[in-house]
């Protein structure tokens, strides 16, 4: 398949032409990768079972992993769900358009292929103006997981999409680098208490400011067991993973530096190529084949923005093992560590203090 490229960062005419062509492709049942404020998404007609199956096939994604449905206006939510609880209205008023996905009871309009076989549907109204323009051009809600091969780090630039899906889908829209860099926050509103299923740029503190009490799904700290059915994207299967083995290292900063350098020396002595993901404060303290700075520890949004690109860069540098500093799990840091945990397969090394 020859993939068409469309430019959203050029002239007005180029943008309008690209969006019109992309809308035609989506209406015809094809697949279009496009930018959102979080990551690039792989879009298909959310109301088409066949389009959902094409998305799963292009990504190599398990079909029980639900797809997020994207809409362009709040009014487009009603036909997709059986009810809109008061909590959904409050969240939409506070955070839509934006990087927040709500899980609600689905209507018959949404095929089970889109919802991963569940009776619920995940819905988001993106902040990115190009994403909303594409949905309007298509004239249908757009189901869109991240535009990458399943399990790989999510794409934050158009070249990441091309690496994974070029030649497998109909069109890629180039909108430049994304703003946030991590996927949307997901909140389940189908229970008696709202439950956070995936952290993101909309933090637990922000959610609690609108809803009051929220619950934290246990999968935020440990993987699902094989017999469990994922309620939302990214819960059950290994995600965001580089090709190399990856370990998270926690402890005091001095102890972490010593631990990572010691592990790196042992790995290099064993003939392995070593990569290190570091904070700006500590990057100069490491010695390895690839030391990539994610950002300042006090700026978790900066770390979030750079994480997936850094994981892909480690693949490009063909490292065999990655040691990564752990970061505080407050605010956006919770989302950062959620993604890093999944990328590392929950493999931790604890740095002990010197006696």
DAPE-V881856 format. One record per residue. N is the residue number from 1. RES is the residue in one letter. PHI is phi in radians with two decimals (none if undefined). PSI is psi in radians with two decimals (none if undefined). OMEGA is omega in radians with two decimals (999 if undefined). Layout:
N RES PHI PSI OMEGA
N RES PHI PSI OMEGA
This chain:
1 X none 2.31 3.07
2 X -1.54 2.17 -3.13
3 X -1.57 2.25 3.10
4 X -1.50 2.48 3.08
5 X -1.94 2.37 3.10
6 X -2.15 2.50 -3.05
7 X -1.83 2.13 3.11
8 X -1.80 -0.08 -3.10
9 X -1.85 0.11 -3.12
10 X -1.64 -2.46 -3.12
11 X -1.26 2.89 3.10
12 X -1.06 -0.68 -3.14
13 X -1.14 -0.74 3.12
14 X -1.09 -0.75 3.14
15 X -1.10 -0.84 -3.11
16 X -1.12 -0.67 3.11
17 X -1.13 -0.76 -3.14
18 X -1.12 -0.75 -3.13
19 X -1.18 -0.69 3.12
20 X -1.11 -0.77 3.13
21 X -1.14 -0.73 3.13
22 X -1.11 -0.71 3.10
23 X -1.06 -0.73 3.09
24 X -1.05 -0.78 -3.12
25 X -1.08 -0.77 -3.13
26 X -1.13 -0.74 3.12
27 X -1.10 -0.54 -3.13
28 X -1.46 0.01 3.10
29 X 1.67 0.15 -3.14
30 X -1.53 -3.10 -3.07
31 X -2.07 2.38 -3.13
32 X -2.32 2.20 3.01
33 X -1.53 2.41 -3.05
34 X -2.61 2.73 -3.14
35 X -1.43 2.52 2.88
36 X -2.18 3.14 3.10
37 X -1.26 -0.31 -3.10
38 X -1.58 -1.26 3.05
39 X -2.47 3.05 3.02
40 X -1.26 2.41 3.13
41 X -1.92 2.70 3.06
42 X -1.84 1.83 -2.96
43 X -1.68 2.51 3.00
44 X -2.58 2.87 3.13
45 X -1.07 2.01 -3.07
46 X -1.17 -0.32 -3.11
47 X -1.63 0.08 -3.09
48 X -1.98 2.07 3.09
49 X -1.08 -0.68 -3.12
50 X -1.12 -0.70 3.12
51 X -1.14 -0.70 3.09
52 X -1.05 -0.75 3.13
53 X -1.12 -0.61 3.07
54 X -1.13 -0.67 3.11
55 X -1.08 -0.85 3.13
56 X -1.03 -0.73 -3.11
57 X -1.17 -0.77 -3.11
58 X -1.11 -0.66 -3.11
59 X -1.48 -0.32 -2.97
60 X 1.20 0.63 -3.00
61 X -1.70 2.38 3.06
62 X -1.05 2.43 -3.03
63 X -1.34 -0.09 3.06
64 X -1.64 0.16 3.13
65 X -1.71 1.86 -2.97
66 X -1.05 2.68 3.08
67 X -1.78 2.54 3.08
68 X -1.52 2.29 3.11
69 X -1.64 2.22 -3.11
70 X -1.82 2.34 3.11
71 X -2.14 2.87 -3.08
72 X -1.82 -0.31 3.12
73 X -2.49 2.65 -3.14
74 X -1.03 -0.60 -3.11
75 X -1.08 -0.37 -3.13
76 X -1.36 -0.11 3.12
77 X -1.25 -0.71 -2.96
78 X -0.95 -0.80 -3.11
79 X -1.18 -0.25 -3.03
80 X -1.65 -0.19 -3.04
81 X -2.27 2.76 3.11
82 X -1.37 -0.52 3.11
83 X -2.71 2.72 3.07
84 X -2.04 1.76 -3.12
85 X -1.17 2.81 -3.14
86 X -0.99 -0.63 -3.14
87 X -1.08 -0.62 3.12
88 X -1.16 -0.71 3.10
89 X -1.10 -0.71 3.12
90 X -1.13 -0.78 -3.13
91 X -1.15 -0.72 3.14
92 X -1.09 -0.72 3.14
93 X -1.12 -0.56 -3.08
94 X -1.51 -0.63 -2.90
95 X -2.25 -0.04 3.07
96 X -1.82 2.43 -0.12
97 X -1.14 2.53 3.14
98 X 2.93 3.13 -3.03
99 X -1.45 0.96 3.12
100 X -2.27 2.26 3.08
101 X -1.96 2.32 3.10
102 X -1.94 2.38 3.06
103 X -1.74 2.17 -3.06
104 X -2.37 2.83 3.08
105 X -1.12 2.23 -3.05
106 X -1.44 2.69 3.02
107 X -1.56 3.04 3.12
108 X -1.20 -0.26 -3.14
109 X -1.18 -0.44 -3.11
110 X -1.63 2.03 -3.14
111 X -1.17 2.65 -3.12
112 X -1.16 -0.39 3.06
113 X -1.11 -0.64 3.11
114 X -1.24 -0.66 -3.07
115 X -1.56 0.16 3.14
116 X 1.17 0.48 3.13
117 X 1.48 0.04 -3.11
118 X -1.59 2.86 3.05
119 X -1.59 0.20 3.10
120 X -2.08 2.86 3.10
121 X -2.37 2.47 3.09
122 X -1.67 2.21 -3.04
123 X -2.32 2.46 -3.14
124 X -2.49 2.55 3.02
125 X -1.97 1.79 -3.00
126 X -1.24 2.66 3.10
127 X -1.37 -0.58 -3.06
128 X -1.04 2.17 -3.07
129 X -1.16 -0.58 3.10
130 X -1.17 -0.67 3.11
131 X -1.09 -0.80 3.14
132 X -1.16 -0.65 3.11
133 X -1.11 -0.65 3.11
134 X -1.14 -0.76 3.14
135 X -1.08 -0.73 3.10
136 X -1.12 -0.71 3.14
137 X -1.14 -0.59 3.14
138 X -1.30 -0.60 -3.12
139 X 1.36 0.18 3.11
140 X -2.45 2.70 3.00
141 X -1.11 2.59 -3.01
142 X -2.03 2.04 3.03
143 X -1.37 2.26 -3.03
144 X -2.66 1.77 2.88
145 X -1.37 -3.14 3.10
146 X -1.13 2.54 -3.01
147 X -1.55 1.13 -3.14
148 X -2.49 2.90 2.97
149 X -1.12 2.38 -3.06
150 X -0.97 2.30 -3.14
151 X 1.66 -0.36 -3.12
152 X -1.43 2.83 3.06
153 X -1.01 2.43 -3.10
154 X -1.13 2.63 -3.06
155 X -1.49 2.26 3.09
156 X -1.97 -0.09 3.06
157 X -2.38 2.75 -3.06
158 X -1.12 -0.52 -3.13
159 X -1.16 -0.51 3.07
160 X -1.14 -0.70 3.11
161 X -1.10 -0.81 -3.12
162 X -1.08 -0.67 3.11
163 X -1.00 -0.73 -3.03
164 X -1.60 -0.66 -2.93
165 X -2.12 -0.04 3.10
166 X -0.99 2.25 -3.10
167 X 1.50 -0.10 -3.13
168 X -1.90 -0.28 -3.09
169 X -2.27 2.98 -2.99
170 X -1.38 -0.64 -3.02
171 X -2.71 2.56 3.02
172 X -2.17 2.17 3.08
173 X -1.68 2.19 -3.10
174 X -1.68 1.94 3.11
175 X -2.03 0.29 -3.11
176 X 1.42 -2.97 -3.13
177 X -1.25 2.54 -3.14
178 X -1.34 2.91 -3.06
179 X -1.52 -0.79 -3.00
180 X -1.55 -0.98 3.10
181 X 1.71 -0.22 3.02
182 X -2.16 2.64 -3.13
183 X -1.11 2.90 -3.04
184 X -1.14 2.69 2.93
185 X -1.15 2.41 3.10
186 X -2.07 2.22 3.12
187 X -2.14 2.23 3.10
188 X -1.56 2.07 -3.11
189 X -1.87 0.30 -3.08
190 X -1.59 -0.18 3.13
191 X -1.73 -3.10 -3.13
192 X -1.22 -0.48 3.10
193 X -2.18 2.27 3.11
194 X -0.97 2.43 -3.08
195 X -2.14 2.27 3.07
196 X -1.41 2.06 -3.14
197 X -1.74 -0.55 3.12
198 X -2.55 2.12 3.12
199 X -1.34 2.73 3.13
200 X -2.80 -2.65 -3.09
201 X -1.19 -0.47 2.99
202 X -1.48 1.85 -2.94
203 X -1.46 2.86 3.08
204 X -0.97 -0.67 3.13
205 X -1.10 -0.67 3.12
206 X -1.18 -0.71 3.11
207 X -1.12 -0.78 -3.14
208 X -1.13 -0.52 3.09
209 X -1.12 -0.44 3.14
210 X -1.73 -0.73 -2.99
211 X -1.77 -0.27 -2.97
212 X 1.44 -2.26 -3.08
213 X -1.19 2.36 2.95
214 X -2.27 2.73 3.06
215 X -1.76 2.75 3.09
216 X -1.97 2.10 3.14
217 X -1.12 2.43 -3.11
218 X -1.01 -0.42 -3.09
219 X -1.20 -0.19 3.09
220 X -1.13 -0.43 -3.10
221 X -2.02 -0.19 3.13
222 X -2.62 2.70 -3.11
223 X -1.29 2.71 3.03
224 X -1.18 2.65 3.01
225 X -1.38 2.75 -3.05
226 X -1.03 -0.43 -3.08
227 X -1.52 -0.05 -3.10
228 X -1.60 2.55 -3.14
229 X -1.72 2.20 -3.10
230 X -1.17 2.37 3.08
231 X -1.44 -0.38 -3.02
232 X -2.62 2.83 3.12
233 X -1.01 2.48 3.00
234 X 1.45 0.13 -3.05
235 X -1.55 -0.72 -2.94
236 X -1.64 -0.73 -2.95
237 X -1.75 2.80 3.11
238 X -1.12 2.29 -3.08
239 X -2.25 2.82 2.97
240 X 1.10 0.32 -2.91
241 X -1.49 2.27 2.93
242 X -1.27 2.98 -3.14
243 X -1.31 -0.44 -3.12
244 X -1.40 2.78 2.91
245 X -1.09 2.52 -3.13
246 X -2.35 2.41 3.13
247 X -2.26 2.38 3.01
248 X -1.64 2.41 -3.09
249 X -2.13 2.13 -3.13
250 X -2.09 2.87 -3.09
251 X 2.41 -2.97 3.05
252 X -1.16 2.75 -3.07
253 X -1.06 -0.73 3.14
254 X -1.11 -0.72 -3.14
255 X -1.19 -0.65 3.12
256 X -1.11 -0.77 3.13
257 X -1.05 -0.80 3.13
258 X -1.08 -0.76 -3.09
259 X -1.13 -0.81 -3.11
260 X -1.13 -0.78 3.13
261 X -1.11 -0.65 3.11
262 X -1.16 -0.77 3.12
263 X -1.13 -0.69 3.13
264 X -1.11 -0.72 3.13
265 X -1.11 -0.74 3.12
266 X -1.13 -0.73 3.14
267 X -1.14 -0.72 3.13
268 X -1.15 -0.65 3.09
269 X -1.13 -0.45 3.12
270 X -1.54 0.12 3.09
271 X 1.50 0.24 -3.11
272 X -1.64 2.59 3.04
273 X -1.56 2.21 -2.94
274 X -1.95 2.39 3.01
275 X -2.08 2.59 3.12
276 X -2.30 2.27 3.02
277 X -1.76 2.04 -2.95
278 X -2.23 2.80 2.97
279 X -1.40 2.80 3.11
280 X -1.06 -0.57 -3.11
281 X -1.17 -0.50 -2.99
282 X -2.01 -0.13 -2.97
283 X -0.96 -0.68 -3.09
284 X -1.24 -0.18 -3.09
285 X -1.52 -0.08 -3.04
286 X -1.84 2.69 3.06
287 X -2.25 2.01 -3.12
288 X -2.83 3.04 3.13
289 X -1.18 -0.58 3.12
290 X -2.52 2.03 3.05
291 X -2.02 1.99 -3.10
292 X -1.96 2.29 -3.13
293 X -1.56 2.16 3.13
294 X -1.53 -0.43 -3.11
295 X 2.42 -3.11 -3.12
296 X -1.35 2.49 -3.11
297 X -1.07 -0.51 -3.12
298 X -1.48 0.03 3.13
299 X -2.18 1.28 -3.09
300 X -1.07 -0.50 3.10
301 X -1.13 -0.62 3.08
302 X -1.15 -0.74 3.11
303 X -1.12 -0.75 3.11
304 X -1.03 -0.76 -3.10
305 X -1.10 -0.58 -3.02
306 X -1.67 -0.21 -2.95
307 X -1.06 -0.96 -3.03
308 X -1.15 -0.67 3.09
309 X -1.10 -0.65 3.12
310 X -1.17 -0.69 3.10
311 X -1.11 -0.69 3.10
312 X -1.21 -0.61 3.09
313 X -1.13 -0.62 3.06
314 X -1.08 -0.66 3.05
315 X -1.10 -0.77 -3.13
316 X -1.08 -0.56 3.13
317 X -1.55 0.03 3.01
318 X 0.97 0.76 3.08
319 X -1.31 2.71 -3.14
320 X -1.67 -0.48 -3.11
321 X -2.57 2.49 -3.14
322 X -2.15 2.30 2.99
323 X -1.96 2.24 -3.05
324 X -2.20 2.36 3.03
325 X -1.13 2.44 2.97
326 X -1.44 2.69 -3.09
327 X -2.17 2.77 3.12
328 X -1.03 2.45 -3.07
329 X -1.70 0.81 3.08
330 X -1.98 2.56 -3.13
331 X 1.02 -2.33 3.12
332 X -1.13 -0.36 3.09
333 X -1.01 -0.50 3.08
334 X -1.09 -0.74 3.11
335 X -1.17 -0.71 3.11
336 X -1.01 -0.86 -3.09
337 X -1.24 -0.53 3.04
338 X -1.04 -0.79 -3.13
339 X -1.24 -0.69 -3.13
340 X -1.17 -0.64 3.07
341 X -1.05 -0.81 -3.14
342 X -1.16 -0.70 3.12
343 X -1.08 -0.62 -3.11
344 X -1.58 0.01 -3.10
345 X 1.12 0.52 3.14
346 X 1.09 0.52 3.10
347 X -1.59 2.00 -3.10
348 X -2.01 2.54 2.93
349 X -2.14 2.25 3.13
350 X -1.71 2.22 -3.14
351 X -1.51 2.00 -3.13
352 X -1.44 2.58 3.05
353 X -1.22 2.61 3.05
354 X -1.22 2.39 -3.14
355 X -1.32 none 999
